[in-house]
Amino acid sequence: MRAPQPLTYSALDGLAFAAERGRLAEDSARLDLFARDLGPFLEYVVLAKAGLLPSPERVSWLALNGSAALYAALSDRRHYWVCPMTRRAGLYRTYARLRVDDTSWTEFCFAAQHAASAVGFLKAIAAQLVGAMGEMESNIYEHSQASGTGVIAFNAVPGAFEFVVADCGIGVLQSLKSCSEYAELADHGEALRLTLTDGVSRYGAGSERGHGFRPLFTGLANLNGALRFRSGDHALTINGQGTGDLPAKLAKKTNLNGFFASVDCQCS
């Protein structure tokens, strides 16, 4: 009998391509997977919500394990949840309009920062991680055109902190195409690549906008960070080694509506 394997991005991509080809039932008969990392599991949930993959509770070959409580809170459409037992996992939903009362967001960020510190990150690094999470959260309101669909989640384990920021909005390509400078842009992968280019913004080159994402991503990558960004039919991944470089790779994937960002950083 084959030992259960973690749901990795490689495994998830294989499931999604099999589903796209109508072979998921045949291929999944040989699977025995368990949810381990936050990013692959929540991307699975997004693809399931879109109808490409079956919901996690409907399949026998994917064990939720430690992700069960977070998935229950997500399924219950909890606006704000932090694991009452460990305080090391949590989720937060964005509002349809920019929030007026920041209390729950402040509490969520405090819980995330405390969780990162508790698993080994220096306080300054924990604050940097939560600051990056907040920068991405604000972009849901600014760019998605569907801010009521946004979800931010974190999970901390000894030596590692992971967070996800996702929405079901218009996605990176359509956001850039709203600017006349990028009206002819037609490729989701190129749109993702442009997000790492200084000065690129849907507001145009003269707006002095679009200067935040590259240094933000560089900082995360240099924390031994593995970053994955999904929009449309492409993924952009960055596996940082703390070198100051930003080695980004693009790959064709199954379609995903909106924008999905996963960041997994390791203590040095």
MOQUIQUI-V357139 format. One record per backbone hydrogen bond with DSSP energy under -0.5 kcal/mol. NH is the residue of the N-H (numbers start at 1). CO is the residue of the C=O. E is the energy in kcal/mol with one decimal. If there is no record, write none. Layout:
NH_CO_E ; NH_CO_E
This chain:
5_32_-2.6 ; 7_34_-2.4 ; 8_6_-1.2 ; 12_8_-2.5 ; 13_9_-2.9 ; 14_10_-1.9 ; 15_11_-2.2 ; 16_12_-2.7 ; 17_13_-2.6 ; 18_14_-2.2 ; 19_15_-2.5 ; 20_16_-2.3 ; 21_17_-1.7 ; 22_19_-1.1 ; 23_18_-3.3 ; 24_18_-0.7 ; 27_23_-2.8 ; 28_24_-3.3 ; 29_25_-0.7 ; 30_27_-1.5 ; 31_28_-1.9 ; 33_61_-3.4 ; 34_5_-1.8 ; 35_63_-3.0 ; 41_37_-1.4 ; 42_38_-2.8 ; 43_39_-2.5 ; 44_40_-2.1 ; 45_41_-2.2 ; 46_42_-2.2 ; 47_43_-2.4 ; 48_44_-2.5 ; 49_45_-2.5 ; 50_46_-1.6 ; 51_48_-1.2 ; 52_47_-1.9 ; 53_47_-1.0 ; 58_55_-2.2 ; 59_56_-1.2 ; 63_33_-2.7 ; 67_64_-2.7 ; 68_65_-1.7 ; 71_67_-2.5 ; 72_68_-2.3 ; 73_69_-2.1 ; 74_70_-2.3 ; 75_71_-2.8 ; 76_72_-2.0 ; 77_74_-1.3 ; 78_73_-2.5 ; 81_91_-2.4 ; 83_89_-3.0 ; 87_83_-1.7 ; 90_154_-1.9 ; 91_81_-2.8 ; 92_152_-2.5 ; 93_79_-2.5 ; 94_150_-1.8 ; 102_100_-0.6 ; 106_102_-2.9 ; 107_103_-2.4 ; 108_104_-2.4 ; 109_105_-2.7 ; 110_106_-2.3 ; 111_107_-2.4 ; 112_108_-2.4 ; 113_109_-2.7 ; 114_110_-2.5 ; 115_111_-2.3 ; 116_112_-2.3 ; 117_113_-2.2 ; 118_114_-2.3 ; 119_115_-1.2 ; 120_117_-1.3 ; 121_116_-2.1 ; 126_122_-2.9 ; 127_123_-2.3 ; 128_124_-1.8 ; 129_125_-2.5 ; 130_126_-2.1 ; 131_127_-2.3 ; 132_128_-2.2 ; 133_129_-2.0 ; 134_130_-2.1 ; 135_131_-2.0 ; 136_132_-2.1 ; 137_133_-2.1 ; 138_134_-2.2 ; 139_135_-1.1 ; 140_136_-0.8 ; 140_137_-0.9 ; 141_137_-0.9 ; 142_138_-1.6 ; 143_139_-2.8 ; 144_139_-0.7 ; 144_140_-1.3 ; 149_146_-2.2 ; 150_147_-1.3 ; 151_166_-2.6 ; 152_92_-2.8 ; 153_164_-2.3 ; 154_90_-2.3 ; 155_162_-2.5 ; 156_88_-2.5 ; 157_160_-2.3 ; 159_119_-2.6 ; 160_157_-2.9 ; 161_265_-2.4 ; 162_155_-2.8 ; 163_263_-2.6 ; 164_153_-2.6 ; 165_261_-2.4 ; 166_151_-2.5 ; 167_259_-2.4 ; 170_144_-2.1 ; 174_170_-0.6 ; 175_171_-1.7 ; 176_172_-2.4 ; 177_173_-2.4 ; 178_174_-0.8 ; 178_175_-0.7 ; 179_176_-2.0 ; 182_179_-1.7 ; 183_180_-1.1 ; 185_182_-1.5 ; 191_187_-2.0 ; 192_188_-2.3 ; 193_189_-2.4 ; 194_190_-2.3 ; 195_191_-1.0 ; 195_192_-0.6 ; 196_193_-1.6 ; 197_194_-1.9 ; 198_196_-0.5 ; 199_210_-1.7 ; 200_197_-1.8 ; 200_210_-0.6 ; 201_199_-0.5 ; 204_201_-1.8 ; 207_204_-1.5 ; 208_205_-0.8 ; 209_204_-0.5 ; 216_212_-1.7 ; 217_213_-3.1 ; 218_214_-2.8 ; 219_215_-2.4 ; 220_216_-1.8 ; 221_217_-2.9 ; 222_218_-2.1 ; 223_220_-1.5 ; 224_221_-0.6 ; 225_221_-1.3 ; 226_264_-2.7 ; 227_225_-0.6 ; 227_238_-3.3 ; 228_262_-2.4 ; 229_236_-2.7 ; 230_260_-3.0 ; 231_234_-1.6 ; 232_256_-2.1 ; 234_231_-1.1 ; 235_251_-2.3 ; 236_229_-2.7 ; 237_249_-2.7 ; 238_227_-2.5 ; 239_247_-0.7 ; 240_225_-3.0 ; 240_238_-0.7 ; 242_221_-0.7 ; 248_246_-1.4 ; 249_237_-2.5 ; 251_235_-1.9 ; 253_233_-2.5 ; 256_232_-1.7 ; 258_169_-0.5 ; 259_167_-1.4 ; 260_230_-2.3 ; 261_165_-2.3 ; 262_228_-2.7 ; 263_163_-2.7 ; 264_226_-2.0 ; 265_161_-2.8 ; 266_223_-1.1 ; 266_224_-0.6 ; 267_159_-2.8
